[in-house]
């Protein structure tokens, strides 16, 4: 490693250099349609959170005043085994192409581990779809014990395959439609919506804190407080999220967050990003899904993606709306094995886990290559 490469914590003013690095490393960044500059999006993501507002979990590598590496993390309070714990989430991590293979990536991680220790953050979670990293991480880290499945709803399979080709297209064409039909037949929505009313909003109300508390003892769930949700989904810099609330009189019984990503100009992709309802309110889950999907249908969205723990009570509600399990599981890891606390997750049932696209920092744009 060249001796003139320095590693240091983020300082205001680094944003432009970091964004240029990320765009060079990933081909484009972020792979989202945003309404602000990329620099402002980065500031929202790493210096705008109610839990991490100074970029204290961002480390850069610098060579002659040029940023050539970055390791960025977010900080979230998470319910772990019914107790609150601070987690870091591994976000954007990149090294300039001409500097790869020189140990910079590992050094950036180590430097950020020092920051994590200073802040008293014991735990981290992260995802990857890189097959080389999956093989390595399966040995080194704790694989999340509840599979996180990718659910997909496609209206026109031929159109999907023309936009994003895949292997075994004939199997996709025949198998997908058969499974979708069977799912809809076996999981027909109840239609038991009673006096529920759906409201579209641009800001989460105070009642959402009570909705979060009403989930009870959760095994793994990011603290979906009002402050967190309004930062994550309502700040204009985050992008065009849509929020629907389900009310029973003056009682908030659930919400859904959706988004249409127009990053691919001629093929927009829809997402159910977050969905939460009071325990036992299956009708609210169905009504919320129905409402979000109806809006995307009006926009002509052909494919909608979502993530959910396999076996979760919401899974039949998705199936009833035409979603199928894509068989593309998320590779989710934690460092709990480092602390000997794997037992807090090993006994989980899927209903104790709240994990979806809102729990990570990206939305896939090249399905089926999630």
N, C-alpha and C positions, 0 to 999 in steps of 0.2 A: 504493500500500500504506500502510495506517495506520502512523504512526510508533510507536505504542505496542505493536505486535506484535513480540515478541522470539523469537529462535531460540536454542535451547540444547540441550545433550546431556541425555539422560534422567537423572533422579535418582530413587532409591528413594522411593516415595510417589506417583509419576506414574501408576502402573498403572491406578487407577480412572478417572482422566480420559481416559487413552488408550483404555481399553475402551469407555467411553461414546461416545467419538468414533467408534470403529470400528463399533459397533452402529448408530449414527445414519447413518453413511456407507454401509454395506453392507446395511442393513435388518436384518441379524442377523450376529453374529460370535461364535465361529467357526461355520461351518455344519457342525458335527460334534456328535455326542452325546458329551459329556464327563462324567466322574464327579467333577470338582472345580468350583470356581467359575471364571468366565471370567477373573478376575484371576489366579488361580493358574495357569490354562492359559497366560496371557500370560507370566507369570514363568518357567514351564517353557520356553517357546519362545524367549525372548530373554535370559534370565539363568541358564538351567540347563544350557546346552550345555558339553561339555568343551572346546570351542574358543572359546567366547564367553560368559563367565559373569557379566559385569558390565553388560550392556546397552550396551556401548561403541559399538555401531553403530545406536543409536536416537537420532533427533533429533526434538524437538517444537517446534511453534510455539505461542506463548502470547499471549493477549490478556486483560489484566486478571485474571491468575491462572487463566484457563480455557484448557485445551489445545484448540486449534482446528486443529491439523495434526500429522501424525506421518509419519516415514519410518523404517521399521524394516528392518534387514538381519541375516541370520545369517552366520556365518563358518565355512567348511568348507575343510579341506585336500582338494585334488582332484589325482588323477593326470592330468596334461596332457602328452600326448606322451611318456609314460613317466617324467616327472619330477613331483615334488611341488610344488604351487603353492597359495597361499592364494587362495580365491575368496570373495567376498561374494555372497549370494543375496538378491535383492530380495524382501522379504516384504510386510508390511502397510504400505500407503502411502495416506493419506487426508487430506482437508481438509474441514472443516465446510462444509455446503452454502452457507451464507450468506457464506462467504469465498472461494468459488471464482471463478476468472477474474481474480485479483489477483496472480498470480505466486508464490503461496506454495508451490505444488508444486515448481516448479523450484528455488526457494531452499532448500527442505528437502533436495533431492537434492544441491545444491552443498555444503551444510553437512555432509552425510554423506560426501561425497567427501573433504572435509578429514580426517575421522576415518579414512577408508580409507587415505589417504596416510600418516597418522601411524602406523598399524599395519603399514605395508608391504604392503598388499593391492593388487596391481596389477589383478586381474581380477574381473569380476562376471558372473553369468548371471541371467537372468530370463525369465519367460514372461508372455504376455498372450493373451487371446481377444477383446479389444476391437478391433473392425474398424478404428476410426479410428487407434488406436495401432499396429496391425499395419502399416498403410500408411506411417506415419511411421517406425517402427522398421526396416522393410525397407530404408529408405534410409540410416538413421543408424548402424545397428549391424551386427554380423556375424551373419548367419543361420546357425544350426547346420547343418553340411553333411549330416548324416545325419538323415533324417526320423524323428521320434518319432511313432509311430502309436498310436492308441487302439484297443485290442482290446475286443470286447464279446461276452458270451455271454448270450443271452436264452432262457429256457425257454418262456414264454407271451407271444408278441408282442402278442396282443390285450390282455392285461393291461397290458403296458408302455405301449401307446398310450392306454389308458384313463386311466392315471395321468399320463403326460407326453405329450400330443398333439404331433404333428409334421406338417409338410407332406408331401404325397405318401404318405399312409399305405398306399395300395394297393401302391405299389412296395416299401415296407418289408416288408409282409406276405409278398409273393411272393418278392422277391429275397433277403431275409435267410435264410429257411428253405432255399432252394435252395443258397445259398452255404455255409451251415452244414453241410448234408448232404454236399456235395462235399468240404468241408474234412475232415470226419470220415472219409470213405471214403479220401481220398488220404493222410491223415496218421494212420492208426490207431496208437495207442500200441503200442510194441513189447512191453510187458509183461515186459521183461528186467530185472527188479528184483533177481535173484540173492538174495544174503543181506542186502539192504538192510533196515534197520529204521527206522521213522518214530517220532520222539519229540516229544511236545508239551512245550513248556518256557515258563517265564516269564522266563528270563534266558539270554543268549547265553554259551556256554562259552568258555574260553580258546582252544580249537581254532579258533574262527572267525577269529582273526588269521592262522593258517596258511592257512586257506581263502582269505582275501583276498590273501595274498602269492602263493599258487599261481596267481592269475589272470595273473601275469606282467606284461609291459609293456602297460599300457592307455592308450588315447588320451584317454579322458575317463571318470573314475569318481570319485565321492566316496569318500574314505577310509573304507571300511566296516570300521573297526576295532571291536573289542569295546566299547570305551568309547563310541564313537559310536552303535553299534547299540543298546546298552542305554539310552542317553539317548533316542534317537529313538523306540524302540518299547516299552521295558520300564518306563519311569517311569510310575506310575499316572496322573499328570496328562496324559500324552499321549493317553490313551483306551484302549479295549479292543482292542488288537492281539492277533492270534493268531500264534504262532511254532511252526513245525514244522521239526525237524532230521532229516536223513537220515544214518544211520550205516552204515558197512561195518565191522563189528567195532568197534574203538576209533578208527576214522578218520572224521572228519566230512567228508562228501562234498557237502553242500549244505544250504540252508535256504530256507524260504518264509515270508513275512509276509503275513497276510491281515487284513481288517477288514470288519466290517459296520457301516455308518453308519445309525443310526436317527434322523437329523435329521428326515426326512420320516416322521412318526409312522405313517402307514398304508401306507408303501411303502419298505421298507428296501433299501439298495443294498450289494452286496458288492464288494470290491476285492482283487485280488492286488497288494499294495503293493510287495513286493520279492521277488526270486527270484535265487538265485545257487548255482551248483554248480561242482565241479571241471571243468576242460576235459575233454571226452570222456565225461562222465557223463550221457549223454542219458537213461538209465533213471532216474537220480535226479531229473532235472528233471520227467519224466513222473509219477513216484511222488509227488513233493512237490505238484505241481499237483493230482493226483488226490485227495490227502489233504485239501488245503485246500478244494477244491470239494465234496468229499463232506460235510464239516462244514456248509458253507453250504447245500447241498441239504437236509440234515436240518432246517435252520432255515426252509426254504421261501423262500429268497432267489431271486427271479425273474431278476434281472439282476446280472451280475458284470463289472466293468471292470478293465482293466489297460493299462499302457503299455510299449512296447518299441521299440528301434530297428528300423526297417524292414529286413528281410533278416537279422536276427539269428538265430543257430542255434536259439534257443528258440522262434522263431515257429512252426515246424511242430508243436512240442509243444502250444502253445496251440491251434492249429487242430485237432489231434487231440482236444482236449477240448471242441470246439464253439465256440471263439472265432472271430470274423471281424473283419477290418479295418473299422472304422467309417467310414473315409475322413475322419475328423476329426483331422487332424494337430495336434500341439502346436506353437505358435509360440514357439520357443526362440531366445534371442539371447545373445550374449556381446559384451564390449567388446574382443575380441582385436585388432580392426582398429586400435584406438587405439595398440596397442603393436607393430603390424606382425608379429604372431605367428600369423596365420591359417594358415600352413603346418602348424602343429602339429595342426590338425584336418582340413585339406583331404584328406589321404591316408588318412583312416581307413576301415577297413571296419567294418561294423556290429558284428562280434564284439569289436571293441576299445572299444566304448561300453557302459557300464552306466548306463542312465538309465530311471527308472520313477517311480511315484508317491512313492516314498521319497526321491527327489531334489528334490521340491518340497514346498510346505507346505500344500497343500490337496487335497481330494478332491471331484470334481464331483458335484453332487446333482441336476442337471437334464439328464442325457443325453437327446437327442443334442446339446444345447447345451453341449458340454464347456467 
